[in-house]
Amino acid sequence: MVLVRPQQILSEPELGQAILQVVSERRFDAFQESSGVDLRKLPSAAIAGFPYAILYLAEVPSGVAASARTLFSERLLDGAVTKQPRPTLTRITGVVGQTPETLLTIDERAIAVAVGDPIQAKIAEAYAEERLKNSPTALHGAALSSLPDLFASNAAVLFAPGPFADEWQRAAGGLLQSTVALAIAARSLASGKLATTLCLAGAWGDSATEAASRLGAAWTAFAQSSAGRLFELRETAEVTAEPELLTLRVELDLEPLVRGLRASVLGDVTQILRLPDKTKSTPPPPSENDTPQ
């Protein structure tokens, strides 16, 4: 699950300009035209992944919910179903392409879109109607409740509950094999830097110090890898240990991070390897018959 404050992030001069180098204004405009939602003006948003669905949630400005309902209905194939259990709740369900999608608007100030199984939108509707008072929310569930409240002081946070299977168990020096849940948070600092925090929750107990050393060594190895060199990551990080929580903190330089993202996502091998562009014409070397001017 990802929690993010888009409006805050894009309003910060250095960070906002950096993001626009990867995602252009034109793409933001195109998304607004097709969905009715301007991502640049959302106070808060979330994306949650489930085995059979993805749930998108957003706090929206006045007037956006109505526009979103209209554009969502226009994209649906025949057979769309609209239900309004309360005047402040509207749920529209249909098919886009071959995938079921459900839009829920709440009090004209929040929207939820479930892509895949519509049950996630129905659960959001039940919470809005206060019919699930005894059911804990995601951040207060069995796994994620073991993590600190990082969203209070960061503009973007990724949460992932364990257990972690297959190749993920080897990540972070093999620590994910014993990790109950993890979180990665980021916030902007002055002078073009990002403060990032990684938290691993688990029953570390008396081995917490040794686990912290493994986490620090894993970060150094990653920073020295080809991906780490691409993003010019610092090789050392601050790591702290508690019996049930490991925390790694490191500052990232924004400029090489964005440059690396552009090279890996948008660029070609010339940009990634920082090779000279041979498509640009260069003057031929002077010949013996050339006379200096």
Secondary structure, 3 states (H helix, E strand, C coil): CEEECHHHHHHCHHHHHHHHHHCCHHHHHHHHHHHCCCHHHCCEEEEEEECCEEEEEEECCCCHHHHHHHHHHHHCCCCCEEEEEECCEEEEEEEECCEEEEEEEECCCEEEEEEECCHHHHHHHHHHCCCCCCCCCHHHCCCHHHCCCHHHCCCEEEEEECCCCHHHHHCHHHHHHHCCEEEEEEEEECCCEEEEEEEEECCCHHHHHHHHHHHHHHHHHHHCCHHHHHCCCCCCCEEEEECCEEEEEEEEEHHHHHHHHHHHHHCCHHHHHCCCCCCCCCCCCCCCCCCCC
